[in-house]
Amino acid sequence: MSATIAVTPNHIDLDTWNDLCVNDKSVVGVNMGDSIPQIDVPRLIEFYRQGMFPFDKTEKFYQFEDINTANEASIKGETIKPVLIIDPDYQF
């Protein structure tokens, strides 16, 4: 599964059959998840203080060509959410 978390002015082409169906993959959009920041952020801070939320491992950014390294880091537990940068020139 791939979750898009940002936009780019570039167009991304997908062949729905070959890119998604053949290998049972999916692409989903993400918009703030299901969180309620006023509740969830203080809760996460408290978890961190108790040593229960290692936020330094929650996400790490990788260039798209380093996709295999990102996958290995996820499997080894070095990062929880590897984020692939497809368009390094994108600015928000």
PDB file of N, CA, C and O in Angstrom:
ATOM      1  N   MET A   1       0.839  -1.168   0.000  1.00  0.00           N
ATOM      2  CA  MET A   1       0.000   0.000   0.000  1.00  0.00           C
ATOM      3  C   MET A   1       0.887   1.234   0.000  1.00  0.00           C
ATOM      4  O   MET A   1       1.950   1.250   0.621  1.00  0.00           O
ATOM      5  N   SER A   2       0.448   2.243  -0.686  1.00  0.00           N
ATOM      6  CA  SER A   2       1.127   3.533  -0.708  1.00  0.00           C
ATOM      7  C   SER A   2       0.125   4.587  -0.265  1.00  0.00           C
ATOM      8  O   SER A   2      -1.022   4.590  -0.712  1.00  0.00           O
ATOM      9  N   ALA A   3       0.560   5.477   0.610  1.00  0.00           N
ATOM     10  CA  ALA A   3      -0.300   6.558   1.069  1.00  0.00           C
ATOM     11  C   ALA A   3       0.324   7.879   0.664  1.00  0.00           C
ATOM     12  O   ALA A   3       1.459   8.178   1.034  1.00  0.00           O
ATOM     13  N   THR A   4      -0.411   8.660  -0.091  1.00  0.00           N
ATOM     14  CA  THR A   4       0.104   9.957  -0.508  1.00  0.00           C
ATOM     15  C   THR A   4      -0.134  10.964   0.604  1.00  0.00           C
ATOM     16  O   THR A   4      -1.248  11.086   1.112  1.00  0.00           O
ATOM     17  N   ILE A   5       0.924  11.691   0.984  1.00  0.00           N
ATOM     18  CA  ILE A   5       0.798  12.646   2.078  1.00  0.00           C
ATOM     19  C   ILE A   5       1.084  14.069   1.632  1.00  0.00           C
ATOM     20  O   ILE A   5       0.991  14.995   2.437  1.00  0.00           O
ATOM     21  N   ALA A   6       1.426  14.258   0.380  1.00  0.00           N
ATOM     22  CA  ALA A   6       1.698  15.595  -0.134  1.00  0.00           C
ATOM     23  C   ALA A   6       1.308  15.629  -1.596  1.00  0.00           C
ATOM     24  O   ALA A   6       1.013  14.598  -2.202  1.00  0.00           O
ATOM     25  N   VAL A   7       1.310  16.807  -2.144  1.00  0.00           N
ATOM     26  CA  VAL A   7       0.977  16.949  -3.556  1.00  0.00           C
ATOM     27  C   VAL A   7       2.198  17.425  -4.307  1.00  0.00           C
ATOM     28  O   VAL A   7       3.169  17.897  -3.715  1.00  0.00           O
ATOM     29  N   THR A   8       2.139  17.298  -5.590  1.00  0.00           N
ATOM     30  CA  THR A   8       3.229  17.730  -6.444  1.00  0.00           C
ATOM     31  C   THR A   8       2.616  18.319  -7.714  1.00  0.00           C
ATOM     32  O   THR A   8       1.536  17.893  -8.121  1.00  0.00           O
ATOM     33  N   PRO A   9       3.270  19.272  -8.339  1.00  0.00           N
ATOM     34  CA  PRO A   9       2.740  19.792  -9.598  1.00  0.00           C
ATOM     35  C   PRO A   9       2.940  18.800 -10.748  1.00  0.00           C
ATOM     36  O   PRO A   9       2.387  18.980 -11.833  1.00  0.00           O
ATOM     37  N   ASN A  10       3.726  17.762 -10.506  1.00  0.00           N
ATOM     38  CA  ASN A  10       3.975  16.767 -11.550  1.00  0.00           C
ATOM     39  C   ASN A  10       2.837  15.768 -11.617  1.00  0.00           C
ATOM     40  O   ASN A  10       2.147  15.526 -10.627  1.00  0.00           O
ATOM     41  N   HIS A  11       2.648  15.197 -12.782  1.00  0.00           N
ATOM     42  CA  HIS A  11       1.611  14.197 -13.003  1.00  0.00           C
ATOM     43  C   HIS A  11       2.198  12.803 -12.770  1.00  0.00           C
ATOM     44  O   HIS A  11       3.308  12.512 -13.217  1.00  0.00           O
ATOM     45  N   ILE A  12       1.469  11.962 -12.086  1.00  0.00           N
ATOM     46  CA  ILE A  12       1.911  10.587 -11.850  1.00  0.00           C
ATOM     47  C   ILE A  12       0.972   9.658 -12.606  1.00  0.00           C
ATOM     48  O   ILE A  12      -0.237   9.660 -12.375  1.00  0.00           O
ATOM     49  N   ASP A  13       1.533   8.870 -13.504  1.00  0.00           N
ATOM     50  CA  ASP A  13       0.728   7.932 -14.285  1.00  0.00           C
ATOM     51  C   ASP A  13       0.713   6.570 -13.618  1.00  0.00           C
ATOM     52  O   ASP A  13       1.753   6.062 -13.200  1.00  0.00           O
ATOM     53  N   LEU A  14      -0.464   5.982 -13.521  1.00  0.00           N
ATOM     54  CA  LEU A  14      -0.621   4.634 -13.006  1.00  0.00           C
ATOM     55  C   LEU A  14      -1.395   3.803 -14.002  1.00  0.00           C
ATOM     56  O   LEU A  14      -2.423   4.238 -14.522  1.00  0.00           O
ATOM     57  N   ASP A  15      -0.914   2.637 -14.262  1.00  0.00           N
ATOM     58  CA  ASP A  15      -1.652   1.656 -15.039  1.00  0.00           C
ATOM     59  C   ASP A  15      -2.411   0.822 -14.011  1.00  0.00           C
ATOM     60  O   ASP A  15      -1.818  -0.023 -13.341  1.00  0.00           O
ATOM     61  N   THR A  16      -3.697   1.049 -13.883  1.00  0.00           N
ATOM     62  CA  THR A  16      -4.452   0.428 -12.792  1.00  0.00           C
ATOM     63  C   THR A  16      -4.341  -1.085 -12.783  1.00  0.00           C
ATOM     64  O   THR A  16      -4.334  -1.693 -11.712  1.00  0.00           O
ATOM     65  N   TRP A  17      -4.257  -1.696 -13.930  1.00  0.00           N
ATOM     66  CA  TRP A  17      -4.151  -3.156 -13.942  1.00  0.00           C
ATOM     67  C   TRP A  17      -2.749  -3.599 -13.534  1.00  0.00           C
ATOM     68  O   TRP A  17      -2.588  -4.338 -12.563  1.00  0.00           O
ATOM     69  N   ASN A  18      -1.747  -3.154 -14.265  1.00  0.00           N
ATOM     70  CA  ASN A  18      -0.382  -3.623 -14.002  1.00  0.00           C
ATOM     71  C   ASN A  18       0.197  -3.073 -12.696  1.00  0.00           C
ATOM     72  O   ASN A  18       0.858  -3.805 -11.959  1.00  0.00           O
ATOM     73  N   ASP A  19      -0.042  -1.806 -12.407  1.00  0.00           N
ATOM     74  CA  ASP A  19       0.562  -1.201 -11.221  1.00  0.00           C
ATOM     75  C   ASP A  19      -0.163  -1.545  -9.929  1.00  0.00           C
ATOM     76  O   ASP A  19       0.462  -1.598  -8.869  1.00  0.00           O
ATOM     77  N   LEU A  20      -1.471  -1.781  -9.997  1.00  0.00           N
ATOM     78  CA  LEU A  20      -2.230  -2.002  -8.775  1.00  0.00           C
ATOM     79  C   LEU A  20      -2.797  -3.412  -8.648  1.00  0.00           C
ATOM     80  O   LEU A  20      -2.601  -4.074  -7.630  1.00  0.00           O
ATOM     81  N   CYS A  21      -3.486  -3.861  -9.667  1.00  0.00           N
ATOM     82  CA  CYS A  21      -4.210  -5.138  -9.552  1.00  0.00           C
ATOM     83  C   CYS A  21      -3.318  -6.370  -9.584  1.00  0.00           C
ATOM     84  O   CYS A  21      -3.503  -7.289  -8.786  1.00  0.00           O
ATOM     85  N   VAL A  22      -2.358  -6.400 -10.495  1.00  0.00           N
ATOM     86  CA  VAL A  22      -1.544  -7.602 -10.673  1.00  0.00           C
ATOM     87  C   VAL A  22      -0.842  -8.005  -9.385  1.00  0.00           C
ATOM     88  O   VAL A  22      -0.797  -9.187  -9.044  1.00  0.00           O
ATOM     89  N   ASN A  23      -0.295  -7.031  -8.670  1.00  0.00           N
ATOM     90  CA  ASN A  23       0.438  -7.325  -7.441  1.00  0.00           C
ATOM     91  C   ASN A  23      -0.357  -6.973  -6.187  1.00  0.00           C
ATOM     92  O   ASN A  23       0.208  -6.879  -5.097  1.00  0.00           O
ATOM     93  N   ASP A  24      -1.668  -6.777  -6.341  1.00  0.00           N
ATOM     94  CA  ASP A  24      -2.554  -6.480  -5.216  1.00  0.00           C
ATOM     95  C   ASP A  24      -2.042  -5.311  -4.387  1.00  0.00           C
ATOM     96  O   ASP A  24      -1.886  -5.425  -3.171  1.00  0.00           O
ATOM     97  N   LYS A  25      -1.779  -4.181  -5.049  1.00  0.00           N
ATOM     98  CA  LYS A  25      -1.299  -2.972  -4.381  1.00  0.00           C
ATOM     99  C   LYS A  25      -2.417  -1.940  -4.366  1.00  0.00           C
ATOM    100  O   LYS A  25      -3.401  -2.062  -5.096  1.00  0.00           O
ATOM    101  N   SER A  26      -2.257  -0.924  -3.528  1.00  0.00           N
ATOM    102  CA  SER A  26      -3.254   0.143  -3.477  1.00  0.00           C
ATOM    103  C   SER A  26      -2.585   1.475  -3.165  1.00  0.00           C
ATOM    104  O   SER A  26      -1.492   1.521  -2.600  1.00  0.00           O
ATOM    105  N   VAL A  27      -3.253   2.542  -3.537  1.00  0.00           N
ATOM    106  CA  VAL A  27      -2.816   3.898  -3.248  1.00  0.00           C
ATOM    107  C   VAL A  27      -3.974   4.581  -2.534  1.00  0.00           C
ATOM    108  O   VAL A  27      -5.103   4.573  -3.026  1.00  0.00           O
ATOM    109  N   VAL A  28      -3.695   5.172  -1.374  1.00  0.00           N
ATOM    110  CA  VAL A  28      -4.738   5.874  -0.630  1.00  0.00           C
ATOM    111  C   VAL A  28      -4.282   7.304  -0.346  1.00  0.00           C
ATOM    112  O   VAL A  28      -3.085   7.577  -0.253  1.00  0.00           O
ATOM    113  N   GLY A  29      -5.228   8.192  -0.212  1.00  0.00           N
ATOM    114  CA  GLY A  29      -4.925   9.570   0.157  1.00  0.00           C
ATOM    115  C   GLY A  29      -5.010   9.716   1.667  1.00  0.00           C
ATOM    116  O   GLY A  29      -5.804   9.039   2.320  1.00  0.00           O
ATOM    117  N   VAL A  30      -4.190  10.600   2.220  1.00  0.00           N
ATOM    118  CA  VAL A  30      -4.171  10.823   3.664  1.00  0.00           C
ATOM    119  C   VAL A  30      -4.404  12.306   3.918  1.00  0.00           C
ATOM    120  O   VAL A  30      -3.736  13.158   3.333  1.00  0.00           O
ATOM    121  N   ASN A  31      -5.349  12.603   4.788  1.00  0.00           N
ATOM    122  CA  ASN A  31      -5.616  13.979   5.163  1.00  0.00           C
ATOM    123  C   ASN A  31      -5.821  14.031   6.675  1.00  0.00           C
ATOM    124  O   ASN A  31      -6.950  13.924   7.154  1.00  0.00           O
ATOM    125  N   MET A  32      -4.741  14.194   7.417  1.00  0.00           N
ATOM    126  CA  MET A  32      -4.774  14.283   8.880  1.00  0.00           C
ATOM    127  C   MET A  32      -5.143  12.969   9.565  1.00  0.00           C
ATOM    128  O   MET A  32      -5.351  12.968  10.778  1.00  0.00           O
ATOM    129  N   GLY A  33      -5.232  11.878   8.860  1.00  0.00           N
ATOM    130  CA  GLY A  33      -5.580  10.616   9.488  1.00  0.00           C
ATOM    131  C   GLY A  33      -6.911  10.711  10.197  1.00  0.00           C
ATOM    132  O   GLY A  33      -7.797  11.442   9.756  1.00  0.00           O
ATOM    133  N   ASP A  34      -7.065   9.995  11.270  1.00  0.00           N
ATOM    134  CA  ASP A  34      -8.294  10.037  12.057  1.00  0.00           C
ATOM    135  C   ASP A  34      -8.047  10.687  13.411  1.00  0.00           C
ATOM    136  O   ASP A  34      -8.781  10.440  14.369  1.00  0.00           O
ATOM    137  N   SER A  35      -7.018  11.515  13.488  1.00  0.00           N
ATOM    138  CA  SER A  35      -6.653  12.071  14.789  1.00  0.00           C
ATOM    139  C   SER A  35      -7.458  13.319  15.129  1.00  0.00           C
ATOM    140  O   SER A  35      -8.012  13.985  14.254  1.00  0.00           O
ATOM    141  N   ILE A  36      -7.506  13.614  16.413  1.00  0.00           N
ATOM    142  CA  ILE A  36      -8.048  14.870  16.927  1.00  0.00           C
ATOM    143  C   ILE A  36      -6.872  15.503  17.662  1.00  0.00           C
ATOM    144  O   ILE A  36      -6.581  15.139  18.801  1.00  0.00           O
ATOM    145  N   PRO A  37      -6.188  16.459  17.006  1.00  0.00           N
ATOM    146  CA  PRO A  37      -4.935  16.990  17.564  1.00  0.00           C
ATOM    147  C   PRO A  37      -5.033  17.453  19.013  1.00  0.00           C
ATOM    148  O   PRO A  37      -4.100  17.238  19.787  1.00  0.00           O
ATOM    149  N   GLN A  38      -6.134  18.081  19.396  1.00  0.00           N
ATOM    150  CA  GLN A  38      -6.264  18.588  20.761  1.00  0.00           C
ATOM    151  C   GLN A  38      -6.233  17.461  21.791  1.00  0.00           C
ATOM    152  O   GLN A  38      -5.836  17.681  22.935  1.00  0.00           O
ATOM    153  N   ILE A  39      -6.641  16.280  21.403  1.00  0.00           N
ATOM    154  CA  ILE A  39      -6.629  15.123  22.303  1.00  0.00           C
ATOM    155  C   ILE A  39      -5.373  14.292  22.108  1.00  0.00           C
ATOM    156  O   ILE A  39      -4.708  13.916  23.073  1.00  0.00           O
ATOM    157  N   ASP A  40      -5.052  14.008  20.849  1.00  0.00           N
ATOM    158  CA  ASP A  40      -3.988  13.051  20.551  1.00  0.00           C
ATOM    159  C   ASP A  40      -2.579  13.585  20.794  1.00  0.00           C
ATOM    160  O   ASP A  40      -1.717  12.826  21.237  1.00  0.00           O
ATOM    161  N   VAL A  41      -2.316  14.865  20.520  1.00  0.00           N
ATOM    162  CA  VAL A  41      -0.961  15.395  20.720  1.00  0.00           C
ATOM    163  C   VAL A  41      -0.567  15.360  22.205  1.00  0.00           C
ATOM    164  O   VAL A  41       0.517  14.872  22.524  1.00  0.00           O
ATOM    165  N   PRO A  42      -1.409  15.861  23.125  1.00  0.00           N
ATOM    166  CA  PRO A  42      -1.032  15.736  24.547  1.00  0.00           C
ATOM    167  C   PRO A  42      -0.861  14.280  24.990  1.00  0.00           C
ATOM    168  O   PRO A  42       0.005  13.977  25.810  1.00  0.00           O
ATOM    169  N   ARG A  43      -1.672  13.397  24.455  1.00  0.00           N
ATOM    170  CA  ARG A  43      -1.551  11.975  24.799  1.00  0.00           C
ATOM    171  C   ARG A  43      -0.213  11.418  24.330  1.00  0.00           C
ATOM    172  O   ARG A  43       0.439  10.670  25.059  1.00  0.00           O
ATOM    173  N   LEU A  44       0.200  11.780  23.112  1.00  0.00           N
ATOM    174  CA  LEU A  44       1.482  11.304  22.584  1.00  0.00           C
ATOM    175  C   LEU A  44       2.654  11.876  23.379  1.00  0.00           C
ATOM    176  O   LEU A  44       3.649  11.188  23.607  1.00  0.00           O
ATOM    177  N   ILE A  45       2.535  13.130  23.798  1.00  0.00           N
ATOM    178  CA  ILE A  45       3.596  13.731  24.618  1.00  0.00           C
ATOM    179  C   ILE A  45       3.737  12.969  25.934  1.00  0.00           C
ATOM    180  O   ILE A  45       4.850  12.699  26.384  1.00  0.00           O
ATOM    181  N   GLU A  46       2.622  12.630  26.541  1.00  0.00           N
ATOM    182  CA  GLU A  46       2.675  11.872  27.798  1.00  0.00           C
ATOM    183  C   GLU A  46       3.263  10.478  27.572  1.00  0.00           C
ATOM    184  O   GLU A  46       4.050   9.999  28.388  1.00  0.00           O
ATOM    185  N   PHE A  47       2.891   9.836  26.486  1.00  0.00           N
ATOM    186  CA  PHE A  47       3.474   8.529  26.160  1.00  0.00           C
ATOM    187  C   PHE A  47       4.985   8.647  26.006  1.00  0.00           C
ATOM    188  O   PHE A  47       5.729   7.788  26.478  1.00  0.00           O
ATOM    189  N   TYR A  48       5.443   9.724  25.339  1.00  0.00           N
ATOM    190  CA  TYR A  48       6.879   9.938  25.159  1.00  0.00           C
ATOM    191  C   TYR A  48       7.567  10.101  26.513  1.00  0.00           C
ATOM    192  O   TYR A  48       8.616   9.505  26.757  1.00  0.00           O
ATOM    193  N   ARG A  49       6.978  10.902  27.381  1.00  0.00           N
ATOM    194  CA  ARG A  49       7.558  11.121  28.713  1.00  0.00           C
ATOM    195  C   ARG A  49       7.678   9.830  29.505  1.00  0.00           C
ATOM    196  O   ARG A  49       8.584   9.678  30.325  1.00  0.00           O
ATOM    197  N   GLN A  50       6.765   8.902  29.257  1.00  0.00           N
ATOM    198  CA  GLN A  50       6.779   7.614  29.954  1.00  0.00           C
ATOM    199  C   GLN A  50       7.661   6.579  29.245  1.00  0.00           C
ATOM    200  O   GLN A  50       7.753   5.431  29.681  1.00  0.00           O
ATOM    201  N   GLY A  51       8.307   6.995  28.151  1.00  0.00           N
ATOM    202  CA  GLY A  51       9.158   6.075  27.405  1.00  0.00           C
ATOM    203  C   GLY A  51       8.382   5.089  26.550  1.00  0.00           C
ATOM    204  O   GLY A  51       8.912   4.051  26.154  1.00  0.00           O
ATOM    205  N   MET A  52       7.127   5.412  26.265  1.00  0.00           N
ATOM    206  CA  MET A  52       6.265   4.501  25.505  1.00  0.00           C
ATOM    207  C   MET A  52       6.064   4.938  24.054  1.00  0.00           C
ATOM    208  O   MET A  52       5.343   4.275  23.309  1.00  0.00           O
ATOM    209  N   PHE A  53       6.688   6.040  23.644  1.00  0.00           N
ATOM    210  CA  PHE A  53       6.487   6.546  22.280  1.00  0.00           C
ATOM    211  C   PHE A  53       7.801   7.097  21.741  1.00  0.00           C
ATOM    212  O   PHE A  53       8.103   8.275  21.934  1.00  0.00           O
ATOM    213  N   PRO A  54       8.585   6.255  21.065  1.00  0.00           N
ATOM    214  CA  PRO A  54       9.875   6.702  20.534  1.00  0.00           C
ATOM    215  C   PRO A  54       9.689   7.489  19.232  1.00  0.00           C
ATOM    216  O   PRO A  54       9.932   6.969  18.143  1.00  0.00           O
ATOM    217  N   PHE A  55       9.254   8.749  19.359  1.00  0.00           N
ATOM    218  CA  PHE A  55       8.910   9.508  18.162  1.00  0.00           C
ATOM    219  C   PHE A  55      10.079   9.679  17.205  1.00  0.00           C
ATOM    220  O   PHE A  55       9.868   9.916  16.016  1.00  0.00           O
ATOM    221  N   ASP A  56      11.313   9.562  17.701  1.00  0.00           N
ATOM    222  CA  ASP A  56      12.471   9.679  16.820  1.00  0.00           C
ATOM    223  C   ASP A  56      12.546   8.529  15.823  1.00  0.00           C
ATOM    224  O   ASP A  56      13.298   8.605  14.851  1.00  0.00           O
ATOM    225  N   LYS A  57      11.778   7.466  16.049  1.00  0.00           N
ATOM    226  CA  LYS A  57      11.756   6.334  15.126  1.00  0.00           C
ATOM    227  C   LYS A  57      10.474   6.299  14.286  1.00  0.00           C
ATOM    228  O   LYS A  57      10.303   5.407  13.455  1.00  0.00           O
ATOM    229  N   THR A  58       9.573   7.270  14.502  1.00  0.00           N
ATOM    230  CA  THR A  58       8.283   7.169  13.827  1.00  0.00           C
ATOM    231  C   THR A  58       8.381   7.353  12.324  1.00  0.00           C
ATOM    232  O   THR A  58       7.716   6.640  11.573  1.00  0.00           O
ATOM    233  N   GLU A  59       9.195   8.292  11.871  1.00  0.00           N
ATOM    234  CA  GLU A  59       9.339   8.429  10.429  1.00  0.00           C
ATOM    235  C   GLU A  59      10.741   8.867  10.064  1.00  0.00           C
ATOM    236  O   GLU A  59      11.401   9.620  10.781  1.00  0.00           O
ATOM    237  N   LYS A  60      11.162   8.368   8.926  1.00  0.00           N
ATOM    238  CA  LYS A  60      12.463   8.716   8.379  1.00  0.00           C
ATOM    239  C   LYS A  60      12.268   8.871   6.875  1.00  0.00           C
ATOM    240  O   LYS A  60      11.537   8.102   6.251  1.00  0.00           O
ATOM    241  N   PHE A  61      12.927   9.871   6.304  1.00  0.00           N
ATOM    242  CA  PHE A  61      12.735  10.179   4.893  1.00  0.00           C
ATOM    243  C   PHE A  61      13.823   9.540   4.038  1.00  0.00           C
ATOM    244  O   PHE A  61      14.996   9.523   4.411  1.00  0.00           O
ATOM    245  N   TYR A  62      13.411   9.013   2.877  1.00  0.00           N
ATOM    246  CA  TYR A  62      14.316   8.350   1.940  1.00  0.00           C
ATOM    247  C   TYR A  62      14.013   8.842   0.534  1.00  0.00           C
ATOM    248  O   TYR A  62      12.860   9.093   0.186  1.00  0.00           O
ATOM    249  N   GLN A  63      15.058   8.974  -0.264  1.00  0.00           N
ATOM    250  CA  GLN A  63      14.842   9.249  -1.677  1.00  0.00           C
ATOM    251  C   GLN A  63      14.200   8.012  -2.311  1.00  0.00           C
ATOM    252  O   GLN A  63      14.435   6.890  -1.860  1.00  0.00           O
ATOM    253  N   PHE A  64      13.405   8.210  -3.337  1.00  0.00           N
ATOM    254  CA  PHE A  64      12.670   7.092  -3.925  1.00  0.00           C
ATOM    255  C   PHE A  64      13.600   5.970  -4.389  1.00  0.00           C
ATOM    256  O   PHE A  64      13.251   4.793  -4.290  1.00  0.00           O
ATOM    257  N   GLU A  65      14.770   6.328  -4.888  1.00  0.00           N
ATOM    258  CA  GLU A  65      15.692   5.282  -5.360  1.00  0.00           C
ATOM    259  C   GLU A  65      16.235   4.436  -4.207  1.00  0.00           C
ATOM    260  O   GLU A  65      16.822   3.381  -4.446  1.00  0.00           O
ATOM    261  N   ASP A  66      16.052   4.876  -2.975  1.00  0.00           N
ATOM    262  CA  ASP A  66      16.484   4.120  -1.802  1.00  0.00           C
ATOM    263  C   ASP A  66      15.331   3.329  -1.184  1.00  0.00           C
ATOM    264  O   ASP A  66      15.327   3.060   0.017  1.00  0.00           O
ATOM    265  N   ILE A  67      14.368   2.967  -2.001  1.00  0.00           N
ATOM    266  CA  ILE A  67      13.170   2.272  -1.521  1.00  0.00           C
ATOM    267  C   ILE A  67      13.514   0.965  -0.809  1.00  0.00           C
ATOM    268  O   ILE A  67      12.870   0.621   0.182  1.00  0.00           O
ATOM    269  N   ASN A  68      14.510   0.234  -1.290  1.00  0.00           N
ATOM    270  CA  ASN A  68      14.883  -1.027  -0.642  1.00  0.00           C
ATOM    271  C   ASN A  68      15.510  -0.787   0.729  1.00  0.00           C
ATOM    272  O   ASN A  68      15.260  -1.545   1.666  1.00  0.00           O
ATOM    273  N   THR A  69      16.316   0.255   0.848  1.00  0.00           N
ATOM    274  CA  THR A  69      16.890   0.613   2.145  1.00  0.00           C
ATOM    275  C   THR A  69      15.781   0.997   3.119  1.00  0.00           C
ATOM    276  O   THR A  69      15.820   0.617   4.289  1.00  0.00           O
ATOM    277  N   ALA A  70      14.797   1.747   2.641  1.00  0.00           N
ATOM    278  CA  ALA A  70      13.662   2.144   3.478  1.00  0.00           C
ATOM    279  C   ALA A  70      12.902   0.918   3.971  1.00  0.00           C
ATOM    280  O   ALA A  70      12.511   0.843   5.136  1.00  0.00           O
ATOM    281  N   ASN A  71      12.700  -0.034   3.078  1.00  0.00           N
ATOM    282  CA  ASN A  71      11.997  -1.254   3.452  1.00  0.00           C
ATOM    283  C   ASN A  71      12.783  -2.041   4.503  1.00  0.00           C
ATOM    284  O   ASN A  71      12.208  -2.534   5.473  1.00  0.00           O
ATOM    285  N   GLU A  72      14.084  -2.155   4.308  1.00  0.00           N
ATOM    286  CA  GLU A  72      14.926  -2.865   5.281  1.00  0.00           C
ATOM    287  C   GLU A  72      14.891  -2.185   6.646  1.00  0.00           C
ATOM    288  O   GLU A  72      14.827  -2.860   7.673  1.00  0.00           O
ATOM    289  N   ALA A  73      14.932  -0.851   6.665  1.00  0.00           N
ATOM    290  CA  ALA A  73      14.892  -0.112   7.931  1.00  0.00           C
ATOM    291  C   ALA A  73      13.574  -0.358   8.651  1.00  0.00           C
ATOM    292  O   ALA A  73      13.536  -0.441   9.879  1.00  0.00           O
ATOM    293  N   SER A  74      12.506  -0.473   7.895  1.00  0.00           N
ATOM    294  CA  SER A  74      11.197  -0.755   8.493  1.00  0.00           C
ATOM    295  C   SER A  74      11.165  -2.166   9.073  1.00  0.00           C
ATOM    296  O   SER A  74      10.679  -2.369  10.185  1.00  0.00           O
ATOM    297  N   ILE A  75      11.672  -3.126   8.335  1.00  0.00           N
ATOM    298  CA  ILE A  75      11.684  -4.520   8.803  1.00  0.00           C
ATOM    299  C   ILE A  75      12.546  -4.676  10.058  1.00  0.00           C
ATOM    300  O   ILE A  75      12.181  -5.409  10.977  1.00  0.00           O
ATOM    301  N   LYS A  76      13.689  -3.986  10.093  1.00  0.00           N
ATOM    302  CA  LYS A  76      14.604  -4.077  11.234  1.00  0.00           C
ATOM    303  C   LYS A  76      14.132  -3.269  12.444  1.00  0.00           C
ATOM    304  O   LYS A  76      14.712  -3.384  13.524  1.00  0.00           O
ATOM    305  N   GLY A  77      13.089  -2.457  12.277  1.00  0.00           N
ATOM    306  CA  GLY A  77      12.599  -1.636  13.373  1.00  0.00           C
ATOM    307  C   GLY A  77      13.376  -0.345  13.559  1.00  0.00           C
ATOM    308  O   GLY A  77      13.240   0.313  14.590  1.00  0.00           O
ATOM    309  N   GLU A  78      14.187   0.028  12.579  1.00  0.00           N
ATOM    310  CA  GLU A  78      14.950   1.267  12.661  1.00  0.00           C
ATOM    311  C   GLU A  78      14.045   2.484  12.465  1.00  0.00           C
ATOM    312  O   GLU A  78      14.346   3.578  12.944  1.00  0.00           O
ATOM    313  N   THR A  79      12.958   2.282  11.769  1.00  0.00           N
ATOM    314  CA  THR A  79      11.950   3.322  11.588  1.00  0.00           C
ATOM    315  C   THR A  79      10.589   2.657  11.500  1.00  0.00           C
ATOM    316  O   THR A  79      10.464   1.531  11.018  1.00  0.00           O
ATOM    317  N   ILE A  80       9.579   3.359  11.969  1.00  0.00           N
ATOM    318  CA  ILE A  80       8.231   2.813  11.917  1.00  0.00           C
ATOM    319  C   ILE A  80       7.577   3.145  10.582  1.00  0.00           C
ATOM    320  O   ILE A  80       6.881   2.318   9.991  1.00  0.00           O
ATOM    321  N   LYS A  81       7.813   4.370  10.117  1.00  0.00           N
ATOM    322  CA  LYS A  81       7.184   4.801   8.882  1.00  0.00           C
ATOM    323  C   LYS A  81       8.240   5.383   7.947  1.00  0.00           C
ATOM    324  O   LYS A  81       8.574   6.563   8.061  1.00  0.00           O
ATOM    325  N   PRO A  82       8.767   4.588   7.031  1.00  0.00           N
ATOM    326  CA  PRO A  82       9.679   5.154   6.040  1.00  0.00           C
ATOM    327  C   PRO A  82       8.879   5.969   5.025  1.00  0.00           C
ATOM    328  O   PRO A  82       7.893   5.487   4.468  1.00  0.00           O
ATOM    329  N   VAL A  83       9.310   7.198   4.794  1.00  0.00           N
ATOM    330  CA  VAL A  83       8.620   8.094   3.865  1.00  0.00           C
ATOM    331  C   VAL A  83       9.488   8.241   2.627  1.00  0.00           C
ATOM    332  O   VAL A  83      10.642   8.660   2.714  1.00  0.00           O
ATOM    333  N   LEU A  84       8.926   7.893   1.473  1.00  0.00           N
ATOM    334  CA  LEU A  84       9.661   7.980   0.211  1.00  0.00           C
ATOM    335  C   LEU A  84       9.417   9.333  -0.433  1.00  0.00           C
ATOM    336  O   LEU A  84       8.274   9.767  -0.577  1.00  0.00           O
ATOM    337  N   ILE A  85      10.488   9.990  -0.815  1.00  0.00           N
ATOM    338  CA  ILE A  85      10.387  11.288  -1.491  1.00  0.00           C
ATOM    339  C   ILE A  85      10.480  11.037  -2.986  1.00  0.00           C
ATOM    340  O   ILE A  85      11.540  10.688  -3.504  1.00  0.00           O
ATOM    341  N   ILE A  86       9.365  11.216  -3.668  1.00  0.00           N
ATOM    342  CA  ILE A  86       9.314  10.980  -5.106  1.00  0.00           C
ATOM    343  C   ILE A  86       9.772  12.223  -5.857  1.00  0.00           C
ATOM    344  O   ILE A  86      10.471  12.115  -6.865  1.00  0.00           O
ATOM    345  N   ASP A  87       9.391  13.390  -5.381  1.00  0.00           N
ATOM    346  CA  ASP A  87       9.744  14.647  -6.043  1.00  0.00           C
ATOM    347  C   ASP A  87      10.554  15.506  -5.069  1.00  0.00           C
ATOM    348  O   ASP A  87       9.973  16.236  -4.266  1.00  0.00           O
ATOM    349  N   PRO A  88      11.893  15.427  -5.129  1.00  0.00           N
ATOM    350  CA  PRO A  88      12.728  16.168  -4.177  1.00  0.00           C
ATOM    351  C   PRO A  88      12.644  17.687  -4.345  1.00  0.00           C
ATOM    352  O   PRO A  88      13.070  18.427  -3.458  1.00  0.00           O
ATOM    353  N   ASP A  89      12.106  18.157  -5.459  1.00  0.00           N
ATOM    354  CA  ASP A  89      11.991  19.594  -5.696  1.00  0.00           C
ATOM    355  C   ASP A  89      10.695  20.183  -5.163  1.00  0.00           C
ATOM    356  O   ASP A  89      10.507  21.400  -5.185  1.00  0.00           O
ATOM    357  N   TYR A  90       9.806  19.330  -4.686  1.00  0.00           N
ATOM    358  CA  TYR A  90       8.516  19.808  -4.169  1.00  0.00           C
ATOM    359  C   TYR A  90       8.747  20.661  -2.929  1.00  0.00           C
ATOM    360  O   TYR A  90       9.521  20.291  -2.046  1.00  0.00           O
ATOM    361  N   GLN A  91       8.077  21.793  -2.869  1.00  0.00           N
ATOM    362  CA  GLN A  91       8.144  22.659  -1.697  1.00  0.00           C
ATOM    363  C   GLN A  91       6.731  23.025  -1.283  1.00  0.00           C
ATOM    364  O   GLN A  91       5.880  23.300  -2.129  1.00  0.00           O
ATOM    365  N   PHE A  92       6.486  23.027   0.000  1.00  0.00           N
ATOM    366  CA  PHE A  92       5.162  23.401   0.484  1.00  0.00           C
ATOM    367  C   PHE A  92       5.216  24.679   1.253  1.00  0.00           C
ATOM    368  O   PHE A  92       4.188  25.150   1.739  1.00  0.00           O
TER     369      PHE A  92
END
